[in-house]
């Protein structure tokens, strides 16, 4: 958390509007938050300069927000009709959980969360294990990130995208 930027309530309201609504214009952020457009514009510039917002798409550097601990958890659940939907939904509702994947193989779900500290990790694990259908979990901490591409199209060459996405017949 030593790399984290000091934020106030307005910064958090702006970031939450960007994240939850996908808005990028100061006018829309003003409408959603009630924070004047000029203040939003000023704050967005400050957040860019501090490295919290990393580009014009308003991608965020989680370490600058203090959410630098990534936890990847394998979840093993009891099989029953439709459990992948109900358990997956319940996992996704847990605070701090960003991604939930229902998988094939020995592991039923893979859950990814970004948290601030060990206390939040303990809370996550307790929340996972409070779900009746969950038998056990196995969590791993990310030590270093080698790649974190938020836009999967960037992982393909243009020609490959043309081949697989465009019907050329």
Protein Blocks (a to p, Z undefined) as FASTA:
>chain_A
ZZpccddfklmmmmmmmmmnopabfklmmmmnopafklmmmmmmmmmmnomagbfnopac
fklnopabccdddddddddehklmmmmmmmmmpghiabdcddedjblbdcddddfblklm
mmmmmmmmmpmklmbdcddddfbdfbdcfblklmpcfklmmmmmpccZZ
